[in-house]
Amino acid sequence: MADHVQFQADGVTLAGDLRVPPGDGPHPALVLTGPFTGVKEQVTGLYAARLADAGYLTLAFDHRGFGASGGEPRRQEDPQGKLRDLRAAVSFLRGLPAVDGGRIGAVGICLGAGYALRFAAFDPRVKVFVGIAGAYNDPYAMRSGMTDQGYQQALASLTEALERQDRGGAVEYIPAVAESGEAAMPGEEPFAYYGTERSAASSWVNEVTRASIRELITVDNMMGADFLSPKPGLIVHGVVDRFCSPEGAEEAYKRMGEPKQIVWLDAKLHIDLYDTEPYVTQAVEATARFLAGHL
């Protein structure tokens, strides 16, 4: 059972679900951050519940602009804001009597893995990092995947949208998912999760700001791998993943210093690690084993 909690980040009220494991505290604690557009009732909530069952106090929360949290514009990817949200989440956890403030880890799934990596690398209060099915974005890889010309064209188009907003225009939105046509996450696989009952959450809305795409292709979370050590890091990834490449996970692992571990799961879809067995159990068990030795 989760307790609904609130805490502040930059004057914005963030909403979270706190799960306290049975037994006497104080407990080691985990802050979770998840997929692009995701809310706490989806992927992070599932992993938070499973890791609480494994003996960790967990906090899954909605980042600013999403779900039940405050913040404007709504559904805007805000890399620096997300890092500040994570900082505030750890501050909140360390103020709880049930938390062992010296034993806090950051767990990220999908896009959240990149943010958790970068956050853990630079916040001394965080003692361990875990990334599951991670997107470790960096502009070099984005440009390489789009070609130089395509990258520049995307920047130009997205900046035009921001200029219209700067001049008083409305915030422009696109669908988060769609089986066909324009969407931030186009195609059948993202729709199979977000467009169906699998992800049902009243606070999730199928839209994201157009400008969010600019943030995705310019943010550098991969660089956190260069600065994580001597903190321990675990990467769990599917051997086939069309949305968060295994090559990106391998690069993050190679750039991390010791102690580190990478665990490959025989998953064929990115969203297999969102809610599908046996992959979620395998990811949770790998995470719990790693945390037992490092947190």
Secondary structure, DSSP 8 states (H G I E B T S, - for coil): --EEEEEEETTEEEEEEEE--SSSS-EEEEEEE-STT--TTSHHHHHHHHHHHTT-EEEEE--TTSTTS--SSTT---HHHHHHHHHHHHHHHHTSTTEEEEEEEEEEETHHHHHHHHHHHH-TT--EEEEES-----HHHHHHHH-HHHHHHHHHHHHHHHHHHHTT----EE-SEESSSS-SEESHHHHHHHTSGGG--TT--S-EETTHHHHHHH---GGGGGT-TTS-EEEEEES--SSS-HHHHHHHHHHS-SSEEEEEE--SSTTHHHH-TTHHHHHHHHHHHHHHHH-
